[in-house]
Structures are given as structure tokens and as C-alpha cells.
């Protein structure tokens, strides 16, 4: 039996005051959609005026035509993070919007696309207890939080994975780390289409904004845009690579 909308009642989602509880200064609000994007936002089946989907510590808005998230915004707290093995991902359809409004497993079969998290699973591995942290991390495995990212891009130490680790694991001492992270694809009318999925062109570029309180107690934010166009052009989309063991910098001979 699948999940129902009622099962999500306790998921409070993204908190704008996460960095500065109880204060207005220093809050990081959710992105404001343009009028055109607001028209294209996927509405909840229970409320035609609402389009925000809330999960444990993160929220997102879906694009009605593209069927991917416009953005995914998360609270990250490494001070309560647990170091634990990662169980197999169990991807879920969100029952609060129609299933047809979400791109599922079929798009990630027999090709080089990873199921790319927008809000990282690793960033949600925190909570008051280990059980809570496991539930929070597992909540990132919704198709609404997933986009097609080429394996070389998603796992690239100098690309998407590299910038995520640089931002969220190497920049600040883990026990002091709190951040607001907002991530999304760049929807371009010229984005390519995968065979069989004409209604959902896959994004070639992604953006990420991270905000935190710096050593002086001031709100600091930075932004990045990364693209996977060159990786796709080099390695292709369909099937396994012709040469499975590709060079790793200067170490392979």
C-alpha cells in the first residue's frame, strides 16, 4: 500500500529562520516565483492554490510541464549529523500531486543518467536520534527531488559532487556547520529530449545557492552554476561506455 497525503502531515519543510531562530534579520526565504513560473508550478491535488511540497527539513516546488522541481530548499545541520552506512535508496512517488506530474524510474534505465538528488541525502542525515536521521535522509528519495544527471557529472570530483563537498563538508568545521541550501535546474527551451520522454527535456545546467552565518556573525551567501553539456557530449547518454576504465587524472597508464 502506498503512502497517502495524510502521511506527510508532520513534515514541516524548510524553515527560513533556521540560521537565526526567533529573529527576522538573517532569515533566508524561499525563492519568489515570477508570475510565469507561478502559473507553471504544480498545484497540490488537495488545494489548487498551493504548490509548496514540504518534507523533513526541506521543501520544493514542481514545474507542471517539465515535471522536475523548480527548486529544492533545505536546512542543513551537521552538528546533529550521524555517521552511518547508506542503505539502498527507495524512491517514492509523492501522493500530494498526480503521479503523472513526476518523472519516475523509467527515465533512468539503460542510460548514463544518475538519479540526481537536488537536496543531497547526505545533508539530511541529522536529527535528535539515529532513527530520526535515517527517516530524514530517506525523505530525499522522492522523485520530486530527483533530476537526470549524467553519472560523470553527478559523481565528478571537479563537478557537481565536488562543489557539494566543497560547500558542505570542507568549508566549515562540521560541529559548527549550519546552512540554508537552495538548488535547482536551469530550464532552457533548448534543453534536449530523451527518447520516450518528449514532455520532459532534461536540464543541462544546475544552480546552487548556499547561505550561512560567517565568523563575524553576518549572513553570507554564495552561488554557483554548473553545466553537464560537455560531459554528455563526451560520454553520451545511451548504454555503457565503450571503454569502461577511463583515465583518472595522471594515475592511469
Order of alpha helices (4+ residues) and beta strands (2+ residues): alpha-beta-beta-beta-beta-alpha-beta-alpha-alpha-beta-beta-beta-alpha
